[in-house]
Amino acid sequence: MDVTRGELFIVASPSGGGKTTLIRRVMAALQREGREVYFSISHTTRQPRPGERHGVDYYFVDRPAFNAMVGRREFLEFAEVHNNLYGTSRVEVEGKLARGCDVFLDIDVQGARQVRASVPDAVKVFIFPPSFAELHRRLVARRQDDEATIALRIRNALKEMREYAEFDYVIINADLEEATRALLAVVAASRLRPLRQRGQVEDIIVEFERSPGEESK
């Protein structure tokens, strides 16, 4: 592994689980520490919600344009979620990682599985809601969906949560501050994996091998 390469964090949760809020809080904390981080902006065929901006929240495209991008293999991952298509730009993500920038992906379980197949060392984190009642409350409070759409999101949430064992870490988002600290801990731990530490530890091993005490044995 190139230790100068950025780390790729896949953060997934059911709709309303709070992953976007958590990612942005963690990124802000990392930026205060001087770390270079990037939130990958997905392409989607769904309509913008109130206040959302093209190129800031999502790249909003129609289905023919999205399908053309699929045909050109421009997506690191793509999936259909709640009857809309979502995809992550391959060039955008790989370019940021190559420059040493840590990249956060806010994607669903299907997308997470595709990315892990392409980037095996990516760190996968699943964000759980604390309860059925709380997830329902959050979805209603957003005032972005009708009851039928909320029911669909909750049915999909159960399917997604059953896949939690595919992830490296699970965070239950009952308290935003605690969940933020937990995700920051995951980021810190990712830098301590053997492949990331290989350069430094191999230097230490070589130093021990060259020491007088070792030579006398």
C-alpha positions in Angstrom: 0.0 0.0 0.0 1.2 3.5 -0.8 1.1 5.2 2.6 1.0 8.6 0.9 -2.4 7.6 -0.6 -5.5 8.9 1.1 -7.9 6.6 3.0 -11.3 5.8 1.6 -14.2 5.7 4.1 -17.5 4.1 3.1 -20.2 5.3 5.4 -23.6 3.7 4.9 -26.9 3.8 6.8 -30.6 3.6 6.2 -32.2 6.9 5.0 -32.6 9.0 8.1 -29.8 7.2 9.9 -27.7 10.4 10.1 -24.7 9.4 8.1 -24.4 12.7 6.2 -24.5 14.8 9.3 -21.9 12.5 11.0 -19.5 12.7 8.0 -19.6 16.5 7.8 -19.0 16.8 11.6 -16.0 14.4 11.4 -14.6 16.1 8.3 -14.8 19.5 10.1 -12.9 18.1 13.0 -10.2 16.6 10.8 -9.8 19.8 8.8 -9.2 21.6 12.1 -6.3 19.2 12.6 -4.9 20.1 9.2 -6.0 16.9 7.4 -7.1 17.1 3.8 -10.5 15.5 3.4 -13.2 15.3 0.7 -16.9 14.5 0.7 -17.6 12.7 -2.6 -20.6 14.2 -4.4 -22.8 11.6 -5.9 -24.7 11.7 -9.2 -28.4 11.1 -8.9 -31.5 11.0 -11.1 -33.8 12.1 -8.3 -35.2 15.6 -8.1 -33.5 18.2 -5.9 -35.0 18.7 -2.4 -35.6 22.2 -1.2 -32.3 24.0 -0.6 -30.2 21.4 -2.5 -27.8 22.7 -5.1 -26.3 21.0 -8.2 -22.6 20.3 -7.7 -22.8 20.9 -4.0 -25.2 18.3 -2.6 -25.5 16.1 -5.7 -24.9 16.2 -9.4 -28.5 16.0 -10.6 -28.8 14.3 -14.0 -31.6 12.6 -15.9 -31.7 8.8 -16.5 -30.4 8.9 -20.1 -27.3 10.9 -19.0 -26.8 8.6 -16.0 -27.1 5.5 -18.1 -24.6 6.9 -20.6 -22.1 7.3 -17.8 -22.7 3.7 -16.7 -21.9 2.6 -20.3 -18.7 4.6 -20.2 -17.7 2.9 -16.9 -17.5 6.3 -15.2 -18.9 5.1 -11.8 -16.9 3.5 -9.0 -20.3 2.2 -7.9 -24.0 2.8 -8.8 -27.3 1.5 -7.6 -31.0 2.1 -7.7 -32.4 3.2 -4.3 -36.0 4.3 -3.7 -36.6 4.2 -7.4 -33.8 6.6 -8.2 -30.3 6.0 -9.5 -27.2 7.1 -7.6 -23.5 6.8 -8.6 -20.0 7.7 -7.4 -17.6 9.2 -10.0 -14.5 6.9 -10.3 -12.2 9.6 -11.6 -13.1 12.0 -8.8 -12.5 9.6 -6.0 -9.3 8.0 -7.4 -7.8 11.4 -8.1 -8.4 12.7 -4.6 -7.0 9.5 -3.0 -3.9 9.6 -5.2 -3.2 13.2 -4.0 -3.3 12.0 -0.3 -6.8 13.2 0.4 -9.0 11.1 2.7 -12.4 10.6 0.9 -15.7 9.9 2.5 -18.5 8.2 0.6 -22.1 8.6 1.7 -23.7 5.6 0.0 -26.1 2.7 0.5 -25.3 -1.0 1.2 -25.4 -1.9 -2.5 -22.9 0.8 -3.4 -20.7 -0.1 -0.4 -20.4 -3.7 -1.7 -19.4 -2.6 -5.2 -16.7 -0.1 -3.8 -15.2 -2.7 -1.5 -14.8 -5.1 -4.5 -12.8 -2.3 -6.4 -11.0 -0.9 -3.4 -10.5 -3.8 -0.9 -8.7 -1.7 1.7 -11.5 0.8 2.0 -12.9 1.2 5.5 -16.6 0.3 5.8 -18.7 1.9 8.5 -22.5 1.2 9.0 -24.6 3.8 11.0 -27.6 2.3 12.8 -30.6 4.3 14.0 -31.2 3.6 17.7 -34.7 2.3 17.2 -37.6 2.0 14.8 -39.5 4.8 16.5 -36.6 7.2 16.2 -35.9 6.5 12.6 -39.6 7.0 11.8 -39.5 10.3 13.8 -36.5 11.6 11.9 -38.0 10.7 8.5 -41.3 12.5 9.4 -39.4 15.5 10.8 -37.5 16.1 7.6 -40.8 16.8 5.8 -39.4 15.7 2.5 -41.4 12.6 1.8 -45.1 11.5 1.9 -46.2 8.6 4.0 -45.9 6.0 1.2 -42.3 7.1 0.6 -41.5 7.0 4.4 -43.0 3.4 4.6 -40.7 2.4 1.6 -37.7 3.9 3.3 -38.4 2.0 6.5 -38.9 -1.3 4.6 -35.6 -0.7 2.9 -33.9 0.2 6.2 -34.6 -3.3 7.6 -33.1 -4.9 4.5 -30.0 -2.7 4.8 -29.5 -3.2 8.5 -29.5 -7.0 8.0 -26.2 -6.5 6.0 -24.3 -4.9 8.9 -21.9 -7.9 9.2 -20.3 -7.0 5.9 -18.9 -3.8 7.5 -15.8 -3.2 9.5 -17.4 -1.0 12.1 -21.0 -0.4 13.4 -22.0 2.9 15.1 -25.4 3.3 16.7 -26.3 6.9 16.3 -28.4 7.5 19.4 -26.4 10.5 20.5 -24.8 12.8 17.9 -21.8 13.7 19.9 -21.0 10.2 20.9 -21.5 8.9 17.3 -19.1 11.7 16.1 -16.4 10.6 18.5 -16.9 7.0 17.5 -16.5 7.8 13.8 -13.4 9.9 14.6 -12.0 6.9 16.5 -12.5 4.7 13.4 -10.6 7.2 11.3 -7.7 7.2 13.8 -7.7 3.4 14.0 -7.5 3.1 10.2 -4.1 4.8 10.2 -2.8 2.1 12.6 -3.4 -0.9 10.3 -0.3 -2.9 9.5 -0.2 -2.0 5.8 -0.3 1.7 6.8 2.5 1.4 9.4 4.7 -1.0 7.3 7.2 1.6 6.3 7.9 2.8 9.8 7.9 -0.6 11.4 10.2 -2.1 8.8 12.7 0.7 9.5 12.6 -0.2 13.2 13.0 -3.9 12.5 16.1 -3.1 10.2 17.5 -1.0 13.0 17.2 -3.9 15.5 18.7 -6.3 13.0 21.8 -4.0 12.6 22.2 -3.4 16.3 25.4 -4.8 17.9 23.4 -7.0 20.2 21.7 -8.7 17.3 25.0 -9.2 15.4 26.7 -10.9 18.4 24.1 -13.7 18.5 
